[in-house]
């Protein structure tokens, strides 16, 4: 049966390929929404909460081949490589690890968006900030960033309103190549990772 399936498939695509069975262990979560402009996806955690995760720009490089709600964010072990899979393909190829250490690692890794190994990677914190204003002086520019918020529970920044702490971040930058990347009103992702 598998051979017939492979033969028919290869005939349809016009090239003979070998057939493989996957036995990987991955971290994954269903995608609730996507934001191509911020290169991010919002996933549904096992707790039911939503969490925004930065993804590579290649996720949105092809307009006809992008993740949508219901598909899965997939993070591979041990290097944290991020990919996505259509819902039906993922659910046919993987089973959920529901309890024990593996299940705890899935929850932790997706919640922290690290998934860098077998639970021994340093924890990270990701914040979504908006450039509130930029001060200019003779020697530098000071960029003032504030956490995004959304009073509308269904708004694009509702999840960040719960997850991102208040206060502000101010950066005094002397390098023109760096400070010219900031624009007032634009949103940025910042990831804090402990130095080890």
VOTOR-549893 format. One record per atom (N, C-alpha, C): y, z, x. Coordinates in pm, whole numbers, padded with zeros to 5 digits, always signed. Layout:
VOTOR-549893
YZX ...
This chain:
VOTOR-549893
-00121+00000+00083 +00000+00000+00000 +00126+00000+00086 +00127+00088+00190 +00242+00094+00279 +00261-00040+00350 +00148-00102+00391 +00157-00228+00462 +00214-00337+00371 +00168-00338+00246 +00222-00435+00152 +00371-00414+00130 +00412-00284+00121 +00552-00253+00102 +00632-00299+00223 +00581-00272+00345 +00651-00313+00466 +00661-00465+00474 +00551-00533+00443 +00550-00679+00449 +00653-00739+00354 +00656-00687+00231 +00751-00738+00132 +00895-00710+00174 +00918-00590+00226 +01052-00553+00269 +01098-00641+00385 +01013-00655+00486 +01047-00736+00603 +01070-00882+00565 +00990-00931+00471 +01009-01069+00425 +01145-01083+00357 +01185-00979+00284 +01312-00985+00212 +01432-00985+00307 +01420-00912+00419 +01533-00906+00512 +01522-01009+00624 +01408-01076+00632 +01392-01185+00727 +01359-01145+00868 +01310-01023+00891 +01272-00981+01025 +01160-00876+01012 +01064-00881+01105 +00952-00787+01101 +00988-00660+01177 +00991-00549+01107 +01021-00419+01167 +00902-00327+01153 +00894-00228+01242 +00788-00126+01231 +00827-00024+01125 +00729+00039+01065 +00751+00141+00963 +00732+00278+01024 +00826+00370+01000 +00820+00506+01054 +00826+00608+00942 +00767+00724+00964 +00776+00837+00873 +00863+00943+00940 +00962+00995+00869 +01056+01092+00925 +01002+01235+00911 +01021+01316+01015 +00982+01456+01009 +01091+01545+01067 +01217+01501+01057 +01330+01577+01110 +01360+01698+01022 +01426+01798+01082 +01485+01909+01008 +01636+01893+01021 +01706+01889+00909 +01850+01867+00912 +01919+01971+00825 +02049+01987+00850 +02134+02062+00760 +02195+01961+00664 +02207+01996+00537 +02262+01901+00441 +02320+01973+00321 +02409+01905+00252 +02468+01958+00129 +02516+01840+00045 +02504+01851-00087 +02553+01743-00174 +02706+01732-00166 +02754+01610-00167 +02898+01584-00161 +02956+01592-00301 +03062+01675-00315 +03129+01687-00445 +03244+01587-00457 +03313+01562-00346 +03423+01465-00347 +03452+01422-00204 +03527+01313-00190 +03562+01262-00058 +03713+01243-00049 +03765+01249+00074 +03906+01224+00099 +03917+01136+00223 +03908+01003+00206 +03911+00913+00321 +04037+00928+00407 +04152+00958+00345 +04277+00969+00421 +04274+01086+00518 +04199+01190+00484 +04187+01308+00572 +04056+01309+00649 +03976+01202+00634 +03843+01197+00697 +03766+01326+00668 +03753+01358+00542 +03682+01480+00504 +03602+01458+00377 +03501+01544+00359 +03425+01548+00235 +03420+01694+00189 +03416+01713+00060 +03396+01847+00004 +03251+01855-00039 +03179+01956+00012 +03038+01971-00022 +03018+02096-00107 +02907+02097-00181 +02870+02212-00261 +02770+02295-00181 +02807+02419-00151 +02721+02508-00074 +02610+02563-00163 +02505+02621-00102 +02397+02681-00182 +02447+02792-00274 +02562+02853-00240 +02620+02959-00323 +02693+02903-00445 +02712+02769-00449 +02787+02707-00557 +02932+02685-00521 +02979+02744-00410 +03116+02726-00367 +03134+02588-00305 +03260+02544-00301 +03291+02416-00238 +03358+02440-00103 +03329+02351-00007 +03382+02366+00129 +03413+02228+00184 +03534+02212+00241 +03574+02084+00298 +03533+02076+00444 +03478+01962+00483 +03429+01942+00619 +03485+01810+00673 +03539+01816+00795 +03587+01695+00861 +03467+01610+00902 +03476+01481+00878 +03367+01389+00914 +03423+01275+00998 +03339+01203+01070 +03387+01090+01151 +03450+00981+01065 +03547+00910+01121 +03615+00804+01047 +03520+00692+01006 +03407+00678+01077 +03311+00572+01042 +03253+00591+00902 +03261+00714+00845 +03215+00737+00708 +03289+00645+00612 +03415+00613+00643 +03500+00538+00550 +03543+00403+00606 +03475+00356+00711 +03515+00232+00778 +03489+00108+00692 +03386+00112+00608 +03351-00003+00526 +03372+00032+00378 +03470-00030+00312 +03500+00005+00173 +03380-00005+00080 +03288-00099+00107 +03172-00116+00018 +03055-00026+00055 +03069+00054+00160 +02958+00139+00205 +03011+00276+00247 +03058+00352+00148 +03114+00484+00172 +03040+00588+00089 +03037+00715+00136 +02975+00819+00053 +03057+00844-00073 +02986+00881-00179 +03053+00916-00304 +02993+01047-00353 +03053+01103-00457 +03004+01227-00515 +02857+01212-00553 +02776+01310-00514 +02633+01306-00541 +02551+01270-00419 +02611+01195-00325 +02542+01166-00200 +02535+01293-00116 +02472+01286+00001 +02455+01406+00084 +02521+01391+00221 +02593+01496+00261 +02635+01508+00400 +02513+01558+00477 +02481+01493+00590 +02364+01531+00670 +02412+01562+00811 +02376+01679+00862 +02412+01720+00998 +02284+01742+01075 +02267+01665+01181 +02142+01665+01256 +02140+01775+01362 +02019+01827+01384 +01997+01924+01490 +01944+01850+01612 +01973+01893+01735 +02052+02012+01768 +02197+01982+01802 +02239+01854+01798 +02372+01822+01852 +02483+01819+01749 +02454+01840+01622 +02558+01843+01520 +02608+01706+01475 +02533+01597+01506 +02572+01462+01466 +02580+01456+01313 +02693+01403+01261 +02714+01398+01116 +02690+01258+01063 +02620+01252+00950 +02595+01127+00883 +02595+01156+00733 +02570+01054+00653 +02556+01076+00509 +02442+00990+00459 +02387+01031+00345 +02273+00961+00288 +02292+00946+00138 +02259+00830+00082 +02262+00817-00063 +02171+00921-00128 +02208+00965-00245 +02137+01073-00315 +01987+01047-00328 +01950+00931-00380 +01808+00906-00405 +01729+00896-00275 +01788+00835-00172 +01720+00823-00043 +01697+00961+00016 +01798+01045+00012 +01785+01180+00069 +01681+01262-00006 +01691+01263-00138 +01601+01348-00217 +01456+01301-00212 +01432+01173-00182 +01294+01126-00165 +01239+01159-00027 +01328+01180+00071 +01284+01200+00208 +01284+01343+00259 +01351+01434+00188 +01361+01572+00235 +01324+01670+00125 +01273+01786+00167 +01251+01895+00073 +01338+02012+00117 +01381+02094+00023 +01469+02207+00051 +01391+02323+00110 +01445+02382+00219 +01391+02507+00273 +01468+02617+00200 +01397+02691+00113 +01468+02780+00021 +01487+02922+00069 +01406+02967+00166 +01417+03108+00204 +01386+03125+00351 +01406+03248+00400 +01375+03279+00539 +01487+03238+00632 +01461+03245+00761 +01563+03218+00862 +01619+03077+00850 +01533+02978+00825 +01581+02841+00816 +01683+02825+00703 +01652+02885+00586 +01744+02877+00474 +01877+02945+00503 +01872+03059+00573 +01995+03127+00610 +02079+03041+00703 +02014+02972+00796 +02087+02888+00890 +02152+02770+00819 +02085+02715+00718 +02144+02604+00644 +02273+02650+00576 +02269+02765+00508 +02386+02817+00441 +02499+02843+00540 +02467+02908+00651 +02569+02941+00750 +02627+02816+00814 +02541+02723+00850 +02588+02604+00921 +02677+02516+00835 +02637+02495+00710 +02720+02411+00624 +02849+02485+00589 +02841+02613+00563 +02960+02692+00529 +03062+02694+00639 +03016+02698+00764 +03106+02700+00878 +03128+02563+00939 +03055+02463+00888 +03066+02324+00938 +03038+02315+01086 +02945+02397+01137 +02913+02390+01279 +02786+02311+01300 +02673+02365+01257 +02543+02300+01270 +02523+02244+01409 +02553+02322+01512 +02547+02274+01649 +02413+02304+01715 +02323+02373+01648 +02196+02404+01710 +02115+02493+01620 +02037+02580+01678 +01947+02665+01600 +02010+02799+01567 +02135+02797+01524 +02200+02921+01484 +02270+02992+01597 +02267+02938+01721 +02328+03007+01832 +02463+02947+01870 +02514+02851+01793 +02645+02793+01824 +02754+02891+01784 +02868+02888+01856 +02977+02979+01819 +03031+02942+01682 +03070+03041+01601 +03124+03012+01469 +03260+02945+01482 +03294+02860+01387 +03424+02795+01387 +03494+02822+01255 +03627+02811+01258 +03708+02823+01137 +03793+02698+01128 +03788+02631+01015 +03868+02510+00995 +03975+02538+00890 +04099+02501+00921 +04209+02519+00828 +04275+02384+00801 +04324+02367+00679 +04398+02246+00643 +04544+02286+00631 +04628+02226+00716 +04768+02265+00725 +04858+02146+00696 +04977+02176+00639 +05077+02073+00616 +05195+02098+00709 +05245+01991+00772 +05363+02003+00858 +05484+02025+00769 +05536+02148+00771 +05647+02187+00683 +05779+02130+00736 +05807+02154+00864 +05926+02096+00925 +05913+02096+01077 +05998+02015+01142 +05997+02001+01288 +06137+02031+01340 +06145+02125+01434 +06272+02157+01499 +06281+02081+01631 +06399+02026+01659 +06419+01952+01782 +06519+02024+01871 +06486+02038+02000 +06578+02095+02098 +06584+02002+02218 +06659+02040+02319 +06674+01956+02437 +06544+01946+02517 +06460+02049+02509 +06340+02053+02594 +06209+02031+02521 +06207+02047+02389 +06080+02033+02316 +06106+02012+02168 +05996+01995+02096 +05998+01999+01950 +05904+02109+01905 +05946+02184+01804 +05861+02290+01750 +05813+02247+01612 +05681+02235+01600 +05619+02190+01477 +05573+02312+01398 +05617+02324+01273 +05581+02437+01188 +05483+02390+01080 +05364+02449+01080 +05259+02410+00986 +05223+02527+00896 +05203+02498+00768 +05167+02600+00670 +05036+02559+00602 +04952+02655+00564 +04828+02621+00492 +04859+02549+00360 +04775+02452+00326 +04792+02382+00198 +04747+02473+00084 +04797+02445-00034 +04753+02520-00152 +04761+02429-00273 +04695+02470-00379 +04695+02392-00502 +04674+02488-00618 +04772+02496-00707 +04760+02584-00823 +04667+02528-00929 +04642+02398-00921 +04552+02332-01016 +04408+02350-00966 +04319+02420-01042 +04181+02443-00996 +04103+02315-00968 +04145+02203-01029 +04075+02078-01005 +04149+01989-00905 +04257+02041-00847 +04336+01963-00753 +04266+01943-00620 +04314+01848-00539 +04246+01815-00413 +04247+01927-00311 +04342+02021-00322 +04349+02130-00225 +04308+02265-00284 +04242+02262-00401 +04203+02388-00465 +04107+02469-00379 +04007+02402-00319 +03911+02474-00235 +03979+02531-00111 +04075+02457-00057 +04146+02506+00061 +04234+02625+00026 +04287+02628-00096 +04371+02741-00137 +04294+02873-00129 +04163+02866-00154 +04079+02987-00148 +04037+03018-00005 +04017+02912+00076 +03956+02932+00207 +04055+02947+00321 +04171+02885+00310 +04265+02887+00422 +04355+03008+00412 +04368+03086+00518 +04455+03204+00514 +04601+03164+00503 +04685+03262+00466 +04828+03235+00455 +04893+03248+00592 +05024+03249+00595 +05105+03252+00717 +05132+03112+00768 +05168+03100+00895 +05202+02969+00949 +05160+02959+01094 +05156+02835+01143 +05130+02807+01284 +05250+02729+01335 +05307+02774+01447 +05419+02703+01509 +05380+02662+01649 +05402+02535+01682 +05367+02481+01813 +05491+02424+01879 +05525+02476+01997 +05635+02419+02076 +05574+02320+02173 +05610+02191+02159 +05544+02084+02233 +05648+02009+02317 +05619+01994+02446 +05710+01922+02535 +05665+01778+02561 +05540+01746+02531 +05486+01613+02558 +05517+01519+02440 +05602+01416+02463 +05636+01325+02352 +05515+01258+02289 +05414+01225+02370 +05294+01161+02315 +05223+01252+02216 +05237+01382+02233 +05175+01478+02142 +05262+01505+02021 +05393+01539+02043 +05473+01576+01926 +05504+01459+01834 +05497+01336+01886 +05521+01221+01799 +05408+01195+01700 +05297+01264+01718 +05185+01250+01623 +05205+01332+01496 +05304+01421+01496 +05328+01505+01379 +05439+01447+01294 +05418+01451+01161 +05518+01404+01066 +05537+01510+00959 +05661+01535+00921 +05689+01632+00815 +05624+01585+00684 +05557+01678+00618 +05491+01648+00490 +05348+01600+00503 +05304+01567+00626 +05168+01518+00646 +05073+01636+00666 +04946+01619+00624 +04846+01725+00635 +04755+01703+00755 +04712+01814+00818 +04629+01808+00938 +04516+01910+00928 +04404+01878+00988 +04293+01971+00999 +04297+02037+01137 +04276+02168+01140 +04273+02242+01266 +04142+02322+01269 +04067+02308+01377 +03943+02383+01393 +03956+02480+01509 +03929+02608+01482 +03934+02711+01585 +03790+02743+01628 +03763+02727+01756 +03631+02755+01812 +03645+02855+01928 +03570+02963+01929 +03580+03058+02040 +03546+02994+02172 +03617+03034+02277 +03586+02987+02412 +03474+03072+02465 +03366+03009+02513 +03251+03085+02562 +03234+03064+02712 
